[in-house]
Amino acid sequence: MTVGLTSSLFLTVLVITAVAVVALALWLWPRAAKKGPLQWLGRLGLIAATQIVILGVILVGVNKSMGFYSSWTDLFGASTGKQVLTAGTASARPVALTVKGTVNAGLPGGKAQAGEVQKVTFHGPSSGVTSDGFVYLPPQYFQKAHQNDRFPVVVALSSQPSGALPRTVAADIVGSKIKPTIYVMVRPTALPGRGVDCTNVPSGPQGLAFFNQDLPLAVADQYRTSGSPGSWGTLGDATGGYCALKLPLTNPTRYGAGASLSADYTPQTGKSGNLYAGNTEVRNENDLMWRLGHMPAPPVSLLVPGDGTSTQFQQSAKAPTHVDAQSGSGYAAAIRWLDQKLSLTGEQQG
């Protein structure tokens, strides 16, 4: 059994370990207080050990609360999800989303009280990509009073159901802080071991087509989603943060808002290989700063981190594109920002 990065068990074990290390340091300190190089090194070791375990407790506690990293794979950058590029005539295969079952995401109560997380597999006819993902359905989705409602959607790039995101969303919905919303959780890569940064690679993986065409059509075919323009949003950090901004800029009819917790404005190609096949035009189209200055401004709202580079991005935006700097931290602030920005559908009855 793997102990989750955001699990209460891991935090509890870490707290107990920290208490034990501090107690051991106090017990050994009189012996290390004597003169001599070994004792001096011993004192440094005791101080370092206590600082490391205390810092570990703080970092894990903050991560559990804010959801910066939802799993060990998110933290260390390893991909375990099945994401493959299917060769052949992808266009002959229909759009499909297969529900594999439900996942225990630590939601309190039944699905009509807190919602449900489903494990799914996407099959993309336009992109040729087959990818695993997860879908959070709000409690209203299962309630008889809302059986005809259609819900806005947020595509969250990088999260796992074992992390804090579904619990944070569920708590806000139950507490009436945000509207009932479907969250689709999927990695921003199209192939394991190669991050294509939601980019259509010439003669390669069609990452942008997957997120702009295949995924929305598959989700809309399976679930009661809003079809109103701008009623979908995006959320992401790291590579997912770049994609969370890129999708509204390239498909504003579908995605009306995008929130990036830690944005890159150009694809990070260190582990991705050549994404552009030496084509300057393709490279420019995937540079978000370049798009703001040279492409028609779409009517979307974007949220970026409040740092120097983001200030430049914010100042480069032209109406009707609107860019806000993030004032809070973690997923909670971004979730509530998205809730405010997504268009009211008129299809959902409360």
Disulfide bonds with the S-S distance in Angstrom:
Cys198-Cys243 2.26
